[in-house]
Amino acid sequence: MDESLQELENELKTLPPRRAATRWLAQVNRELAAELPASARPRYATATNLNSWKWLGWRTAGLAAALALVAAIGFFNFRRAQPEPTGPVVASVLPAAAPASVAAYQPVTATNVLYDLKDEGAVQVEGDTSARQVRARYVDTYTWKNPRTNASIKWTVPRDEIRVVPASYIQN
């Protein structure tokens, strides 16, 4: 952390907090008391009451999970109930080099993760101007998927990127 910011933070820590004015605290308490009388306040204001609106999200999530389970069971039973073909089955033979199967893979995701950023110091560039050299290290991951067979290929490649950033010096 910058030394001047650290000094400012230490100075702020030594300052005592200012007490709130008693008139202001009394006004806030009066307004809160007028908003909800003591007899109308619930005894417990937590989400432990099942009739509370806070449990609506859990009820809805449970209902959605139950409906998804029923739909999944119905789908699998429907697929199992469909008749199998009874006629002769003709097998198609693919040639040895199957360009159609290679083309069936489609790119799905491409991600890059920065795992190291390092300032490598000052360098001289054209025209005797100063600059800083910064090295960024990434790991790129490419994923292809065949939608017909659901097979996937994942390729991970490390990559270095070196940037030269102009340096500006401020003089007081």
C-alpha positions in Angstrom: 0.0 0.0 0.0 1.2 3.5 -0.6 2.9 5.0 2.4 0.9 8.3 2.4 -2.3 6.3 2.3 -1.1 4.2 5.2 -0.3 7.4 7.2 -3.8 8.8 6.4 -5.4 5.6 7.5 -3.5 5.6 10.8 -4.5 9.2 11.4 -8.1 8.5 10.8 -8.0 5.5 13.2 -6.9 7.8 16.0 -9.9 10.2 15.6 -12.7 9.4 18.0 -16.2 8.9 16.5 -18.6 11.8 17.1 -21.6 11.0 19.3 -25.0 11.4 17.8 -27.1 14.4 19.1 -29.6 13.3 21.8 -32.3 15.4 20.1 -31.8 13.5 16.9 -31.8 10.1 18.6 -35.0 11.0 20.5 -36.7 12.0 17.2 -35.7 8.8 15.5 -37.0 6.7 18.4 -40.3 8.7 18.4 -40.8 8.2 14.7 -40.0 4.5 14.9 -42.4 4.0 17.9 -45.2 5.9 16.1 -44.7 3.8 12.9 -45.5 0.5 14.7 -47.1 0.4 18.1 -45.8 -2.1 20.6 -49.1 -4.0 20.6 -48.9 -4.6 16.9 -45.4 -5.8 16.8 -44.9 -9.5 16.2 -43.3 -11.4 19.0 -40.7 -12.9 16.7 -39.7 -11.1 13.5 -37.6 -13.9 12.0 -38.1 -16.3 9.1 -38.8 -19.2 11.5 -42.6 -18.7 11.0 -43.7 -20.8 8.0 -46.5 -18.4 7.3 -44.0 -15.6 6.8 -43.4 -14.2 3.3 -39.7 -15.0 3.6 -40.5 -18.7 3.1 -42.1 -18.1 -0.2 -38.8 -18.6 -2.0 -38.2 -21.9 -0.3 -41.8 -23.1 -1.1 -41.4 -22.1 -4.7 -38.1 -23.8 -5.0 -39.5 -27.0 -3.5 -42.4 -26.9 -5.8 -40.2 -26.4 -8.8 -37.9 -29.3 -7.8 -40.9 -31.6 -7.4 -42.3 -30.6 -10.8 -38.8 -31.1 -12.4 -38.7 -34.6 -10.9 -42.1 -35.5 -12.1 -41.3 -34.2 -15.6 -38.0 -36.2 -15.7 -39.7 -39.4 -14.7 -42.4 -38.9 -17.3 -39.8 -38.2 -20.0 -37.8 -41.3 -19.2 -41.0 -43.5 -19.1 -42.1 -42.0 -22.5 -38.8 -42.8 -24.1 -38.8 -46.3 -22.8 -42.4 -46.9 -24.0 -41.6 -46.0 -27.6 -41.4 -49.2 -29.8 -38.1 -50.4 -31.2 -37.8 -50.7 -35.0 -38.5 -54.3 -36.1 -37.3 -54.3 -39.7 -33.8 -55.0 -40.9 -31.3 -52.6 -39.7 -28.9 -51.1 -42.3 -25.6 -50.1 -40.9 -23.8 -47.2 -42.5 -20.0 -47.5 -42.8 -18.0 -44.4 -42.5 -14.8 -44.1 -44.7 -11.4 -44.3 -42.9 -10.9 -40.6 -43.0 -14.2 -39.1 -41.9 -14.1 -35.4 -42.5 -17.8 -35.1 -41.6 -17.2 -36.3 -38.0 -14.3 -33.9 -37.5 -16.5 -31.0 -38.7 -19.2 -32.1 -36.3 -17.2 -30.6 -33.4 -18.3 -27.0 -32.7 -16.5 -24.5 -30.5 -18.4 -24.0 -27.2 -16.3 -22.0 -24.9 -13.0 -20.1 -24.9 -11.7 -18.8 -21.6 -8.5 -17.1 -20.5 -7.3 -16.9 -16.9 -4.6 -14.4 -15.9 -2.5 -16.0 -13.2 0.6 -13.8 -13.1 1.2 -10.1 -13.8 4.8 -8.9 -13.4 6.4 -5.5 -13.9 9.8 -6.2 -15.5 11.2 -2.7 -15.1 12.0 0.3 -17.2 13.0 0.0 -20.9 14.1 2.5 -23.6 12.0 2.7 -26.7 12.4 4.7 -29.9 13.0 8.4 -29.4 14.7 8.0 -26.0 11.3 7.8 -24.2 11.0 5.8 -21.1 8.5 2.9 -20.7 7.8 0.0 -18.4 7.7 -3.6 -19.6 4.8 -5.7 -18.1 4.5 -9.4 -18.6 1.1 -11.1 -18.2 0.8 -14.8 -18.1 -2.5 -16.5 -19.1 -3.9 -20.0 -19.5 -6.3 -20.2 -22.4 -8.8 -23.0 -22.5 -10.8 -23.9 -25.6 -13.6 -26.4 -25.6 -15.3 -28.0 -28.6 -18.3 -30.3 -28.4 -20.0 -32.7 -30.8 -23.8 -32.2 -30.3 -24.6 -35.5 -31.9 -22.5 -37.7 -29.6 -22.1 -35.2 -26.7 -18.3 -35.8 -26.8 -16.0 -32.9 -26.0 -12.4 -31.9 -26.6 -10.7 -29.4 -24.2 -7.4 -27.8 -25.1 -5.4 -25.8 -22.6 -2.6 -23.5 -23.7 -0.3 -21.3 -21.6 0.4 -17.9 -23.1 2.7 -15.0 -22.2 1.9 -11.4 -23.2 4.5 -8.7 -23.0 3.4 -5.1 -23.1 5.4 -1.9 -23.2 3.6 0.8 -21.3 4.7 4.4 -21.7 6.0 5.8 -18.3 5.2 9.3 -17.3 7.0 11.1 -14.6 5.3 13.9 -12.7 7.6 16.6 -11.4 6.4 19.0 -8.6 
